[in-house]
Amino acid sequence: MLEVWNHERIATGDLVGAYRVLRDADDQAAVDGISNPLAAVTANNLACYHRRCGRLRQALAELRRAT
């Protein structure tokens, strides 16, 4: 559910809303543990968000966390 809403936010250019959804998803995934596949997907989506915002170092950090 959060992933669909996040993609809608990014598609409409609402990066603040997208970040909020991603942080919520990241918090939810942290409860389940990093071995949770959704945690890796969320970290990858955060990397895409940071790349789009021009924060390349943060994007790389999220990609490393995803693997």
mmJSON file of the N, C-alpha and C atoms, coordinates in Angstrom:
{"data_MODEL":{"atom_site":{
"group_PDB":["ATOM","ATOM","ATOM","ATOM","ATOM","ATOM","ATOM","ATOM","ATOM","ATOM","ATOM","ATOM","ATOM","ATOM","ATOM","ATOM","ATOM","ATOM","ATOM","ATOM","ATOM","ATOM","ATOM","ATOM","ATOM","ATOM","ATOM","ATOM","ATOM","ATOM","ATOM","ATOM","ATOM","ATOM","ATOM","ATOM","ATOM","ATOM","ATOM","ATOM","ATOM","ATOM","ATOM","ATOM","ATOM","ATOM","ATOM","ATOM","ATOM","ATOM","ATOM","ATOM","ATOM","ATOM","ATOM","ATOM","ATOM","ATOM","ATOM","ATOM","ATOM","ATOM","ATOM","ATOM","ATOM","ATOM","ATOM","ATOM","ATOM","ATOM","ATOM","ATOM","ATOM","ATOM","ATOM","ATOM","ATOM","ATOM","ATOM","ATOM","ATOM","ATOM","ATOM","ATOM","ATOM","ATOM","ATOM","ATOM","ATOM","ATOM","ATOM","ATOM","ATOM","ATOM","ATOM","ATOM","ATOM","ATOM","ATOM","ATOM","ATOM","ATOM","ATOM","ATOM","ATOM","ATOM","ATOM","ATOM","ATOM","ATOM","ATOM","ATOM","ATOM","ATOM","ATOM","ATOM","ATOM","ATOM","ATOM","ATOM","ATOM","ATOM","ATOM","ATOM","ATOM","ATOM","ATOM","ATOM","ATOM","ATOM","ATOM","ATOM","ATOM","ATOM","ATOM","ATOM","ATOM","ATOM","ATOM","ATOM","ATOM","ATOM","ATOM","ATOM","ATOM","ATOM","ATOM","ATOM","ATOM","ATOM","ATOM","ATOM","ATOM","ATOM","ATOM","ATOM","ATOM","ATOM","ATOM","ATOM","ATOM","ATOM","ATOM","ATOM","ATOM","ATOM","ATOM","ATOM","ATOM","ATOM","ATOM","ATOM","ATOM","ATOM","ATOM","ATOM","ATOM","ATOM","ATOM","ATOM","ATOM","ATOM","ATOM","ATOM","ATOM","ATOM","ATOM","ATOM","ATOM","ATOM","ATOM","ATOM","ATOM","ATOM","ATOM","ATOM","ATOM","ATOM","ATOM","ATOM","ATOM"],
"id":[1,2,3,4,5,6,7,8,9,10,11,12,13,14,15,16,17,18,19,20,21,22,23,24,25,26,27,28,29,30,31,32,33,34,35,36,37,38,39,40,41,42,43,44,45,46,47,48,49,50,51,52,53,54,55,56,57,58,59,60,61,62,63,64,65,66,67,68,69,70,71,72,73,74,75,76,77,78,79,80,81,82,83,84,85,86,87,88,89,90,91,92,93,94,95,96,97,98,99,100,101,102,103,104,105,106,107,108,109,110,111,112,113,114,115,116,117,118,119,120,121,122,123,124,125,126,127,128,129,130,131,132,133,134,135,136,137,138,139,140,141,142,143,144,145,146,147,148,149,150,151,152,153,154,155,156,157,158,159,160,161,162,163,164,165,166,167,168,169,170,171,172,173,174,175,176,177,178,179,180,181,182,183,184,185,186,187,188,189,190,191,192,193,194,195,196,197,198,199,200,201],
"type_symbol":["N","C","C","N","C","C","N","C","C","N","C","C","N","C","C","N","C","C","N","C","C","N","C","C","N","C","C","N","C","C","N","C","C","N","C","C","N","C","C","N","C","C","N","C","C","N","C","C","N","C","C","N","C","C","N","C","C","N","C","C","N","C","C","N","C","C","N","C","C","N","C","C","N","C","C","N","C","C","N","C","C","N","C","C","N","C","C","N","C","C","N","C","C","N","C","C","N","C","C","N","C","C","N","C","C","N","C","C","N","C","C","N","C","C","N","C","C","N","C","C","N","C","C","N","C","C","N","C","C","N","C","C","N","C","C","N","C","C","N","C","C","N","C","C","N","C","C","N","C","C","N","C","C","N","C","C","N","C","C","N","C","C","N","C","C","N","C","C","N","C","C","N","C","C","N","C","C","N","C","C","N","C","C","N","C","C","N","C","C","N","C","C","N","C","C","N","C","C","N","C","C"],
"label_atom_id":["N","CA","C","N","CA","C","N","CA","C","N","CA","C","N","CA","C","N","CA","C","N","CA","C","N","CA","C","N","CA","C","N","CA","C","N","CA","C","N","CA","C","N","CA","C","N","CA","C","N","CA","C","N","CA","C","N","CA","C","N","CA","C","N","CA","C","N","CA","C","N","CA","C","N","CA","C","N","CA","C","N","CA","C","N","CA","C","N","CA","C","N","CA","C","N","CA","C","N","CA","C","N","CA","C","N","CA","C","N","CA","C","N","CA","C","N","CA","C","N","CA","C","N","CA","C","N","CA","C","N","CA","C","N","CA","C","N","CA","C","N","CA","C","N","CA","C","N","CA","C","N","CA","C","N","CA","C","N","CA","C","N","CA","C","N","CA","C","N","CA","C","N","CA","C","N","CA","C","N","CA","C","N","CA","C","N","CA","C","N","CA","C","N","CA","C","N","CA","C","N","CA","C","N","CA","C","N","CA","C","N","CA","C","N","CA","C","N","CA","C","N","CA","C","N","CA","C","N","CA","C","N","CA","C"],
"label_alt_id":[null,null,null,null,null,null,null,null,null,null,null,null,null,null,null,null,null,null,null,null,null,null,null,null,null,null,null,null,null,null,null,null,null,null,null,null,null,null,null,null,null,null,null,null,null,null,null,null,null,null,null,null,null,null,null,null,null,null,null,null,null,null,null,null,null,null,null,null,null,null,null,null,null,null,null,null,null,null,null,null,null,null,null,null,null,null,null,null,null,null,null,null,null,null,null,null,null,null,null,null,null,null,null,null,null,null,null,null,null,null,null,null,null,null,null,null,null,null,null,null,null,null,null,null,null,null,null,null,null,null,null,null,null,null,null,null,null,null,null,null,null,null,null,null,null,null,null,null,null,null,null,null,null,null,null,null,null,null,null,null,null,null,null,null,null,null,null,null,null,null,null,null,null,null,null,null,null,null,null,null,null,null,null,null,null,null,null,null,null,null,null,null,null,null,null,null,null,null,null,null,null],
"label_comp_id":["MET","MET","MET","LEU","LEU","LEU","GLU","GLU","GLU","VAL","VAL","VAL","TRP","TRP","TRP","ASN","ASN","ASN","HIS","HIS","HIS","GLU","GLU","GLU","ARG","ARG","ARG","ILE","ILE","ILE","ALA","ALA","ALA","THR","THR","THR","GLY","GLY","GLY","ASP","ASP","ASP","LEU","LEU","LEU","VAL","VAL","VAL","GLY","GLY","GLY","ALA","ALA","ALA","TYR","TYR","TYR","ARG","ARG","ARG","VAL","VAL","VAL","LEU","LEU","LEU","ARG","ARG","ARG","ASP","ASP","ASP","ALA","ALA","ALA","ASP","ASP","ASP","ASP","ASP","ASP","GLN","GLN","GLN","ALA","ALA","ALA","ALA","ALA","ALA","VAL","VAL","VAL","ASP","ASP","ASP","GLY","GLY","GLY","ILE","ILE","ILE","SER","SER","SER","ASN","ASN","ASN","PRO","PRO","PRO","LEU","LEU","LEU","ALA","ALA","ALA","ALA","ALA","ALA","VAL","VAL","VAL","THR","THR","THR","ALA","ALA","ALA","ASN","ASN","ASN","ASN","ASN","ASN","LEU","LEU","LEU","ALA","ALA","ALA","CYS","CYS","CYS","TYR","TYR","TYR","HIS","HIS","HIS","ARG","ARG","ARG","ARG","ARG","ARG","CYS","CYS","CYS","GLY","GLY","GLY","ARG","ARG","ARG","LEU","LEU","LEU","ARG","ARG","ARG","GLN","GLN","GLN","ALA","ALA","ALA","LEU","LEU","LEU","ALA","ALA","ALA","GLU","GLU","GLU","LEU","LEU","LEU","ARG","ARG","ARG","ARG","ARG","ARG","ALA","ALA","ALA","THR","THR","THR"],
"label_asym_id":["A","A","A","A","A","A","A","A","A","A","A","A","A","A","A","A","A","A","A","A","A","A","A","A","A","A","A","A","A","A","A","A","A","A","A","A","A","A","A","A","A","A","A","A","A","A","A","A","A","A","A","A","A","A","A","A","A","A","A","A","A","A","A","A","A","A","A","A","A","A","A","A","A","A","A","A","A","A","A","A","A","A","A","A","A","A","A","A","A","A","A","A","A","A","A","A","A","A","A","A","A","A","A","A","A","A","A","A","A","A","A","A","A","A","A","A","A","A","A","A","A","A","A","A","A","A","A","A","A","A","A","A","A","A","A","A","A","A","A","A","A","A","A","A","A","A","A","A","A","A","A","A","A","A","A","A","A","A","A","A","A","A","A","A","A","A","A","A","A","A","A","A","A","A","A","A","A","A","A","A","A","A","A","A","A","A","A","A","A","A","A","A","A","A","A","A","A","A","A","A","A"],
"label_entity_id":["1","1","1","1","1","1","1","1","1","1","1","1","1","1","1","1","1","1","1","1","1","1","1","1","1","1","1","1","1","1","1","1","1","1","1","1","1","1","1","1","1","1","1","1","1","1","1","1","1","1","1","1","1","1","1","1","1","1","1","1","1","1","1","1","1","1","1","1","1","1","1","1","1","1","1","1","1","1","1","1","1","1","1","1","1","1","1","1","1","1","1","1","1","1","1","1","1","1","1","1","1","1","1","1","1","1","1","1","1","1","1","1","1","1","1","1","1","1","1","1","1","1","1","1","1","1","1","1","1","1","1","1","1","1","1","1","1","1","1","1","1","1","1","1","1","1","1","1","1","1","1","1","1","1","1","1","1","1","1","1","1","1","1","1","1","1","1","1","1","1","1","1","1","1","1","1","1","1","1","1","1","1","1","1","1","1","1","1","1","1","1","1","1","1","1","1","1","1","1","1","1"],
"label_seq_id":[1,1,1,2,2,2,3,3,3,4,4,4,5,5,5,6,6,6,7,7,7,8,8,8,9,9,9,10,10,10,11,11,11,12,12,12,13,13,13,14,14,14,15,15,15,16,16,16,17,17,17,18,18,18,19,19,19,20,20,20,21,21,21,22,22,22,23,23,23,24,24,24,25,25,25,26,26,26,27,27,27,28,28,28,29,29,29,30,30,30,31,31,31,32,32,32,33,33,33,34,34,34,35,35,35,36,36,36,37,37,37,38,38,38,39,39,39,40,40,40,41,41,41,42,42,42,43,43,43,44,44,44,45,45,45,46,46,46,47,47,47,48,48,48,49,49,49,50,50,50,51,51,51,52,52,52,53,53,53,54,54,54,55,55,55,56,56,56,57,57,57,58,58,58,59,59,59,60,60,60,61,61,61,62,62,62,63,63,63,64,64,64,65,65,65,66,66,66,67,67,67],
"pdbx_PDB_ins_code":[null,null,null,null,null,null,null,null,null,null,null,null,null,null,null,null,null,null,null,null,null,null,null,null,null,null,null,null,null,null,null,null,null,null,null,null,null,null,null,null,null,null,null,null,null,null,null,null,null,null,null,null,null,null,null,null,null,null,null,null,null,null,null,null,null,null,null,null,null,null,null,null,null,null,null,null,null,null,null,null,null,null,null,null,null,null,null,null,null,null,null,null,null,null,null,null,null,null,null,null,null,null,null,null,null,null,null,null,null,null,null,null,null,null,null,null,null,null,null,null,null,null,null,null,null,null,null,null,null,null,null,null,null,null,null,null,null,null,null,null,null,null,null,null,null,null,null,null,null,null,null,null,null,null,null,null,null,null,null,null,null,null,null,null,null,null,null,null,null,null,null,null,null,null,null,null,null,null,null,null,null,null,null,null,null,null,null,null,null,null,null,null,null,null,null,null,null,null,null,null,null],
"Cartn_x":[0.825,0.0,0.864,1.853,2.715,3.499,3.902,4.679,3.855,2.598,1.736,1.547,1.28,1.071,2.347,3.505,4.778,5.002,4.729,4.916,3.996,2.81,1.902,2.475,3.049,3.628,4.787,5.648,6.797,6.331,5.347,4.851,4.262,3.641,3.044,4.027,5.263,6.273,6.221,5.427,5.307,6.419,7.64,8.78,8.717,8.135,7.994,7.061,5.95,5.016,5.643,6.419,7.091,8.074,8.82,9.783,9.088,7.963,7.207,6.759,6.264,5.822,7.006,8.13,9.31,9.831,9.802,10.257,9.319,8.022,7.07,7.328,7.566,7.847,9.157,10.147,11.429,11.276,10.501,10.252,9.542,8.578,7.83,8.748,9.628,10.553,11.575,11.96,12.936,12.376,11.091,10.459,10.593,10.463,10.536,11.976,12.932,14.339,14.876,16.182,16.805,16.774,16.615,16.554,15.228,14.297,13.009,13.227,12.747,12.925,12.33,11.269,10.686,11.615,12.482,13.461,14.43,14.819,15.724,15.037,13.781,13.022,12.866,12.567,12.403,13.716,14.824,16.126,16.441,16.095,16.297,15.447,14.198,13.322,13.824,14.356,14.961,16.16,16.928,18.07,17.596,16.523,15.961,15.493,14.868,14.413,15.607,16.644,17.814,18.525,18.57,19.173,18.393,17.092,16.248,16.433,16.713,16.937,18.378,19.235,20.624,21.538,21.061,21.865,22.506,23.549,24.122,24.818,25.475,26.13,25.107,24.017,22.959,22.32,22.152,21.599,22.496,23.802,24.731,24.683,24.551,24.45,23.199,22.094,20.86,21.001,21.687,21.893,22.756,23.747,24.578,23.753,22.863,22.004,21.029,20.655,19.696,20.305,21.613,22.239,22.664],
"Cartn_y":[-1.201,0.0,1.258,1.288,2.469,2.675,1.58,1.699,2.358,1.976,2.568,4.05,4.396,5.8,6.593,5.984,6.661,6.939,5.965,6.166,7.269,7.358,8.437,9.791,9.879,11.135,11.566,10.628,10.954,11.345,10.632,10.93,12.324,12.787,14.123,15.2,14.803,15.777,16.13,15.426,15.691,14.942,15.482,14.807,14.814,15.845,15.886,14.762,14.609,13.528,12.17,12.035,10.765,10.424,11.405,11.15,10.705,11.327,10.933,9.473,9.077,7.699,6.743,7.114,6.264,6.119,7.189,7.114,6.214,6.327,5.447,3.987,3.725,2.355,1.861,2.745,2.373,2.065,2.855,2.588,1.253,0.979,-0.277,-1.462,-1.315,-2.388,-2.616,-1.56,-1.69,-2.541,-2.479,-3.297,-4.777,-5.078,-6.46,-6.961,-6.058,-6.441,-6.235,-6.019,-5.72,-6.918,-8.139,-9.306,-9.376,-8.547,-8.473,-7.96,-8.678,-8.213,-6.825,-6.481,-5.144,-4.048,-4.371,-3.384,-3.052,-4.054,-3.822,-3.004,-3.304,-2.552,-1.097,-0.899,0.461,1.228,0.584,1.246,1.607,0.723,1.019,2.209,2.247,3.369,4.676,4.607,5.797,6.257,5.307,5.661,6.39,5.901,6.57,7.984,8.13,9.449,10.394,9.949,10.808,11.143,10.178,10.449,11.531,11.43,12.425,13.819,13.861,15.14,15.631,14.832,15.234,14.897,14.102,13.7,12.342,12.361,11.125,10.306,10.951,10.201,9.475,10.148,9.512,8.378,8.574,7.515,6.288,6.499,5.382,4.656,5.419,4.815,3.943,4.398,3.613,2.345,2.446,1.255,0.223,0.698,-0.22,-0.904,-0.157,-0.723,-1.742,-1.558,-2.453,-3.819,-3.884,-5.16,-5.953],
"Cartn_z":[0.0,0.0,0.0,0.888,0.967,-0.326,-0.971,-2.206,-3.312,-3.439,-4.462,-4.189,-2.94,-2.591,-2.832,-2.532,-2.743,-4.223,-5.081,-6.517,-7.041,-6.507,-6.897,-6.498,-5.305,-4.834,-5.733,-6.074,-6.923,-8.32,-8.861,-10.204,-10.298,-9.22,-9.238,-8.798,-8.453,-8.042,-6.573,-5.798,-4.36,-3.624,-3.68,-3.075,-1.559,-0.969,0.489,0.938,0.251,0.572,0.338,-0.737,-1.024,0.084,0.554,1.615,2.898,3.206,4.404,4.318,3.16,2.972,3.079,2.472,2.535,3.957,4.718,6.111,6.926,6.685,7.369,7.016,5.736,5.299,5.897,5.985,6.565,8.052,8.743,10.161,10.353,9.506,9.585,9.283,8.294,7.939,9.044,9.756,10.843,11.972,12.18,13.216,12.861,11.563,11.097,10.983,10.953,10.84,9.442,9.334,8.047,7.108,7.624,6.75,5.989,6.363,5.684,4.251,3.23,1.848,1.603,2.308,2.128,2.622,3.582,4.045,2.918,2.144,1.018,-0.078,-0.338,-1.346,-0.901,0.369,0.891,0.809,1.166,1.066,-0.383,-1.315,-2.733,-3.17,-2.73,-3.082,-2.471,-1.243,-0.648,-1.467,-1.988,-2.839,-4.092,-4.687,-5.877,-5.539,-4.387,-3.941,-3.792,-3.087,-2.856,-4.171,-5.092,-6.398,-7.134,-7.072,-7.758,-7.161,-5.851,-5.172,-5.304,-5.933,-6.125,-4.958,-4.031,-2.872,-3.165,-3.968,-4.476,-3.394,-2.455,-1.378,-0.508,-0.202,0.589,-0.204,-1.502,-2.357,-2.327,-2.41,-2.373,-1.025,0.052,1.379,1.483,0.914,0.951,0.105,-1.032,-1.869,-1.144,-0.426,0.344,1.436,2.04,3.083,2.497,1.251,0.589,0.281,0.186,-0.187,1.015],
"occupancy":[1.0,1.0,1.0,1.0,1.0,1.0,1.0,1.0,1.0,1.0,1.0,1.0,1.0,1.0,1.0,1.0,1.0,1.0,1.0,1.0,1.0,1.0,1.0,1.0,1.0,1.0,1.0,1.0,1.0,1.0,1.0,1.0,1.0,1.0,1.0,1.0,1.0,1.0,1.0,1.0,1.0,1.0,1.0,1.0,1.0,1.0,1.0,1.0,1.0,1.0,1.0,1.0,1.0,1.0,1.0,1.0,1.0,1.0,1.0,1.0,1.0,1.0,1.0,1.0,1.0,1.0,1.0,1.0,1.0,1.0,1.0,1.0,1.0,1.0,1.0,1.0,1.0,1.0,1.0,1.0,1.0,1.0,1.0,1.0,1.0,1.0,1.0,1.0,1.0,1.0,1.0,1.0,1.0,1.0,1.0,1.0,1.0,1.0,1.0,1.0,1.0,1.0,1.0,1.0,1.0,1.0,1.0,1.0,1.0,1.0,1.0,1.0,1.0,1.0,1.0,1.0,1.0,1.0,1.0,1.0,1.0,1.0,1.0,1.0,1.0,1.0,1.0,1.0,1.0,1.0,1.0,1.0,1.0,1.0,1.0,1.0,1.0,1.0,1.0,1.0,1.0,1.0,1.0,1.0,1.0,1.0,1.0,1.0,1.0,1.0,1.0,1.0,1.0,1.0,1.0,1.0,1.0,1.0,1.0,1.0,1.0,1.0,1.0,1.0,1.0,1.0,1.0,1.0,1.0,1.0,1.0,1.0,1.0,1.0,1.0,1.0,1.0,1.0,1.0,1.0,1.0,1.0,1.0,1.0,1.0,1.0,1.0,1.0,1.0,1.0,1.0,1.0,1.0,1.0,1.0,1.0,1.0,1.0,1.0,1.0,1.0],
"B_iso_or_equiv":[0.0,0.0,0.0,0.0,0.0,0.0,0.0,0.0,0.0,0.0,0.0,0.0,0.0,0.0,0.0,0.0,0.0,0.0,0.0,0.0,0.0,0.0,0.0,0.0,0.0,0.0,0.0,0.0,0.0,0.0,0.0,0.0,0.0,0.0,0.0,0.0,0.0,0.0,0.0,0.0,0.0,0.0,0.0,0.0,0.0,0.0,0.0,0.0,0.0,0.0,0.0,0.0,0.0,0.0,0.0,0.0,0.0,0.0,0.0,0.0,0.0,0.0,0.0,0.0,0.0,0.0,0.0,0.0,0.0,0.0,0.0,0.0,0.0,0.0,0.0,0.0,0.0,0.0,0.0,0.0,0.0,0.0,0.0,0.0,0.0,0.0,0.0,0.0,0.0,0.0,0.0,0.0,0.0,0.0,0.0,0.0,0.0,0.0,0.0,0.0,0.0,0.0,0.0,0.0,0.0,0.0,0.0,0.0,0.0,0.0,0.0,0.0,0.0,0.0,0.0,0.0,0.0,0.0,0.0,0.0,0.0,0.0,0.0,0.0,0.0,0.0,0.0,0.0,0.0,0.0,0.0,0.0,0.0,0.0,0.0,0.0,0.0,0.0,0.0,0.0,0.0,0.0,0.0,0.0,0.0,0.0,0.0,0.0,0.0,0.0,0.0,0.0,0.0,0.0,0.0,0.0,0.0,0.0,0.0,0.0,0.0,0.0,0.0,0.0,0.0,0.0,0.0,0.0,0.0,0.0,0.0,0.0,0.0,0.0,0.0,0.0,0.0,0.0,0.0,0.0,0.0,0.0,0.0,0.0,0.0,0.0,0.0,0.0,0.0,0.0,0.0,0.0,0.0,0.0,0.0,0.0,0.0,0.0,0.0,0.0,0.0],
"pdbx_formal_charge":[null,null,null,null,null,null,null,null,null,null,null,null,null,null,null,null,null,null,null,null,null,null,null,null,null,null,null,null,null,null,null,null,null,null,null,null,null,null,null,null,null,null,null,null,null,null,null,null,null,null,null,null,null,null,null,null,null,null,null,null,null,null,null,null,null,null,null,null,null,null,null,null,null,null,null,null,null,null,null,null,null,null,null,null,null,null,null,null,null,null,null,null,null,null,null,null,null,null,null,null,null,null,null,null,null,null,null,null,null,null,null,null,null,null,null,null,null,null,null,null,null,null,null,null,null,null,null,null,null,null,null,null,null,null,null,null,null,null,null,null,null,null,null,null,null,null,null,null,null,null,null,null,null,null,null,null,null,null,null,null,null,null,null,null,null,null,null,null,null,null,null,null,null,null,null,null,null,null,null,null,null,null,null,null,null,null,null,null,null,null,null,null,null,null,null,null,null,null,null,null,null],
"auth_seq_id":[1,1,1,2,2,2,3,3,3,4,4,4,5,5,5,6,6,6,7,7,7,8,8,8,9,9,9,10,10,10,11,11,11,12,12,12,13,13,13,14,14,14,15,15,15,16,16,16,17,17,17,18,18,18,19,19,19,20,20,20,21,21,21,22,22,22,23,23,23,24,24,24,25,25,25,26,26,26,27,27,27,28,28,28,29,29,29,30,30,30,31,31,31,32,32,32,33,33,33,34,34,34,35,35,35,36,36,36,37,37,37,38,38,38,39,39,39,40,40,40,41,41,41,42,42,42,43,43,43,44,44,44,45,45,45,46,46,46,47,47,47,48,48,48,49,49,49,50,50,50,51,51,51,52,52,52,53,53,53,54,54,54,55,55,55,56,56,56,57,57,57,58,58,58,59,59,59,60,60,60,61,61,61,62,62,62,63,63,63,64,64,64,65,65,65,66,66,66,67,67,67],
"auth_comp_id":["MET","MET","MET","LEU","LEU","LEU","GLU","GLU","GLU","VAL","VAL","VAL","TRP","TRP","TRP","ASN","ASN","ASN","HIS","HIS","HIS","GLU","GLU","GLU","ARG","ARG","ARG","ILE","ILE","ILE","ALA","ALA","ALA","THR","THR","THR","GLY","GLY","GLY","ASP","ASP","ASP","LEU","LEU","LEU","VAL","VAL","VAL","GLY","GLY","GLY","ALA","ALA","ALA","TYR","TYR","TYR","ARG","ARG","ARG","VAL","VAL","VAL","LEU","LEU","LEU","ARG","ARG","ARG","ASP","ASP","ASP","ALA","ALA","ALA","ASP","ASP","ASP","ASP","ASP","ASP","GLN","GLN","GLN","ALA","ALA","ALA","ALA","ALA","ALA","VAL","VAL","VAL","ASP","ASP","ASP","GLY","GLY","GLY","ILE","ILE","ILE","SER","SER","SER","ASN","ASN","ASN","PRO","PRO","PRO","LEU","LEU","LEU","ALA","ALA","ALA","ALA","ALA","ALA","VAL","VAL","VAL","THR","THR","THR","ALA","ALA","ALA","ASN","ASN","ASN","ASN","ASN","ASN","LEU","LEU","LEU","ALA","ALA","ALA","CYS","CYS","CYS","TYR","TYR","TYR","HIS","HIS","HIS","ARG","ARG","ARG","ARG","ARG","ARG","CYS","CYS","CYS","GLY","GLY","GLY","ARG","ARG","ARG","LEU","LEU","LEU","ARG","ARG","ARG","GLN","GLN","GLN","ALA","ALA","ALA","LEU","LEU","LEU","ALA","ALA","ALA","GLU","GLU","GLU","LEU","LEU","LEU","ARG","ARG","ARG","ARG","ARG","ARG","ALA","ALA","ALA","THR","THR","THR"],
"auth_asym_id":["A","A","A","A","A","A","A","A","A","A","A","A","A","A","A","A","A","A","A","A","A","A","A","A","A","A","A","A","A","A","A","A","A","A","A","A","A","A","A","A","A","A","A","A","A","A","A","A","A","A","A","A","A","A","A","A","A","A","A","A","A","A","A","A","A","A","A","A","A","A","A","A","A","A","A","A","A","A","A","A","A","A","A","A","A","A","A","A","A","A","A","A","A","A","A","A","A","A","A","A","A","A","A","A","A","A","A","A","A","A","A","A","A","A","A","A","A","A","A","A","A","A","A","A","A","A","A","A","A","A","A","A","A","A","A","A","A","A","A","A","A","A","A","A","A","A","A","A","A","A","A","A","A","A","A","A","A","A","A","A","A","A","A","A","A","A","A","A","A","A","A","A","A","A","A","A","A","A","A","A","A","A","A","A","A","A","A","A","A","A","A","A","A","A","A","A","A","A","A","A","A"],
"auth_atom_id":["N","CA","C","N","CA","C","N","CA","C","N","CA","C","N","CA","C","N","CA","C","N","CA","C","N","CA","C","N","CA","C","N","CA","C","N","CA","C","N","CA","C","N","CA","C","N","CA","C","N","CA","C","N","CA","C","N","CA","C","N","CA","C","N","CA","C","N","CA","C","N","CA","C","N","CA","C","N","CA","C","N","CA","C","N","CA","C","N","CA","C","N","CA","C","N","CA","C","N","CA","C","N","CA","C","N","CA","C","N","CA","C","N","CA","C","N","CA","C","N","CA","C","N","CA","C","N","CA","C","N","CA","C","N","CA","C","N","CA","C","N","CA","C","N","CA","C","N","CA","C","N","CA","C","N","CA","C","N","CA","C","N","CA","C","N","CA","C","N","CA","C","N","CA","C","N","CA","C","N","CA","C","N","CA","C","N","CA","C","N","CA","C","N","CA","C","N","CA","C","N","CA","C","N","CA","C","N","CA","C","N","CA","C","N","CA","C","N","CA","C","N","CA","C","N","CA","C","N","CA","C","N","CA","C"],
"pdbx_PDB_model_num":[1,1,1,1,1,1,1,1,1,1,1,1,1,1,1,1,1,1,1,1,1,1,1,1,1,1,1,1,1,1,1,1,1,1,1,1,1,1,1,1,1,1,1,1,1,1,1,1,1,1,1,1,1,1,1,1,1,1,1,1,1,1,1,1,1,1,1,1,1,1,1,1,1,1,1,1,1,1,1,1,1,1,1,1,1,1,1,1,1,1,1,1,1,1,1,1,1,1,1,1,1,1,1,1,1,1,1,1,1,1,1,1,1,1,1,1,1,1,1,1,1,1,1,1,1,1,1,1,1,1,1,1,1,1,1,1,1,1,1,1,1,1,1,1,1,1,1,1,1,1,1,1,1,1,1,1,1,1,1,1,1,1,1,1,1,1,1,1,1,1,1,1,1,1,1,1,1,1,1,1,1,1,1,1,1,1,1,1,1,1,1,1,1,1,1,1,1,1,1,1,1]
}}}
